Amino acid sequence: MFKALIVEDSNQFRQILKEILLARVPSMDVKEAKDADEALRLVKTFLPHVIFMDIRLPVGTGLELTQRIKRDFPEMNIIILTNYDLPEYREAASKFGASHFLSKGVATRDQIYDIVESIIKTAGLNTK
């Protein structure tokens, strides 16, 4: 089963993204974390195939968390999804191993679907 983790402090945005993901892949197992500590616990126990990561979190930053996760789990796909589309954040995200960087205000459902479907295909998983 394909597993996704949404790391986002806004409950409303977590719910919207979860609905977007489940609309395309209803069998997807989606977990949520509101801060870096909760996310790290879930990464170790849930082992998601993809992580949607906000940059600004109440405990730590999504960029620091990306670096920590990629150090221990280099195969995990991390998608930075943020309101802060700044060149220095894009550069840091790439440096720390994020697979993609999307702006919340600009990213479309189709872009999110395309990335997820690519990860599912690469992992060789059946989502039916």
C-alpha positions in Angstrom: 0.0 0.0 0.0 1.3 3.5 -0.9 1.9 5.6 2.2 2.1 9.4 2.4 2.9 11.7 5.3 1.7 15.3 5.4 3.8 17.5 7.7 2.0 20.8 8.1 1.0 22.9 11.1 -2.3 24.1 9.5 -5.0 21.5 10.1 -7.1 23.0 7.3 -4.3 22.7 4.7 -3.6 19.1 5.9 -7.2 18.1 5.4 -7.3 19.8 1.9 -4.2 18.0 0.8 -5.3 14.7 2.2 -8.6 15.0 0.2 -6.7 15.8 -2.9 -4.5 12.7 -2.5 -7.4 10.4 -1.7 -9.5 11.6 -4.5 -6.9 10.2 -7.0 -5.7 7.2 -5.0 -8.4 6.2 -2.5 -6.4 3.2 -1.2 -3.5 5.5 -0.2 -2.7 5.4 3.6 -2.2 9.1 4.6 -0.9 10.1 8.1 -0.5 13.7 9.3 2.0 15.5 11.6 1.7 19.1 12.8 5.3 19.5 13.9 8.8 18.1 13.4 8.8 15.9 16.5 5.6 14.2 15.5 6.8 13.8 11.9 10.1 12.1 13.0 8.2 9.6 15.1 5.9 8.8 12.1 8.7 8.6 9.6 10.4 5.9 11.7 7.2 3.9 12.4 5.1 4.5 9.3 7.9 4.6 6.7 6.0 6.7 4.1 6.8 6.6 0.4 6.3 10.3 0.1 6.4 13.2 2.6 4.7 16.5 1.9 6.7 19.0 4.0 5.9 22.6 4.9 8.9 24.8 5.6 7.6 26.7 8.7 6.7 24.4 11.5 6.0 25.1 15.2 8.9 22.8 16.3 11.9 23.0 13.9 11.8 23.8 10.2 10.8 21.6 7.3 14.2 22.2 5.7 16.1 21.0 8.8 13.6 18.0 9.1 14.2 17.2 5.4 17.9 17.0 6.0 17.5 14.7 9.1 15.1 12.4 7.3 17.2 12.1 4.1 20.3 11.3 6.3 18.6 8.3 7.8 16.2 7.4 5.0 17.8 8.6 1.7 15.2 6.8 -0.4 12.2 8.7 0.9 10.7 11.2 -1.4 10.2 14.6 0.2 8.1 17.3 -1.5 8.4 20.8 0.0 5.0 22.4 -0.3 5.2 26.0 1.1 3.9 29.5 0.9 7.5 30.7 1.0 8.7 30.3 -2.6 12.1 32.0 -2.2 15.3 31.2 -4.1 17.2 30.5 -0.9 14.6 28.0 0.3 14.6 26.3 -3.1 18.4 26.0 -2.9 18.3 24.7 0.6 15.6 22.2 -0.2 17.6 20.8 -3.1 20.8 20.8 -1.0 19.1 18.9 1.8 17.6 16.3 -0.6 14.0 17.3 -1.3 12.7 15.7 -4.5 10.4 18.6 -5.4 9.6 22.1 -4.4 6.1 23.4 -4.9 4.5 26.7 -4.0 1.1 26.3 -2.2 -0.3 29.3 -4.1 0.7 28.0 -7.5 0.8 24.2 -7.4 -2.1 22.5 -9.1 -3.8 19.2 -8.2 -2.5 17.8 -11.5 1.1 18.7 -10.5 0.6 16.9 -7.2 -1.0 13.9 -8.9 1.7 13.7 -11.5 4.5 13.6 -8.8 2.6 11.1 -6.7 1.9 8.8 -9.7 5.5 9.0 -10.7 6.6 7.9 -7.2 4.0 5.1 -7.2 5.3 3.9 -10.6 8.9 4.1 -9.5 8.2 2.1 -6.3 6.4 -0.5 -8.4 3.3 -0.4 -6.2 -0.2 -1.3 -7.2 -2.8 1.2 -5.9 -5.9 -0.6 -7.1 
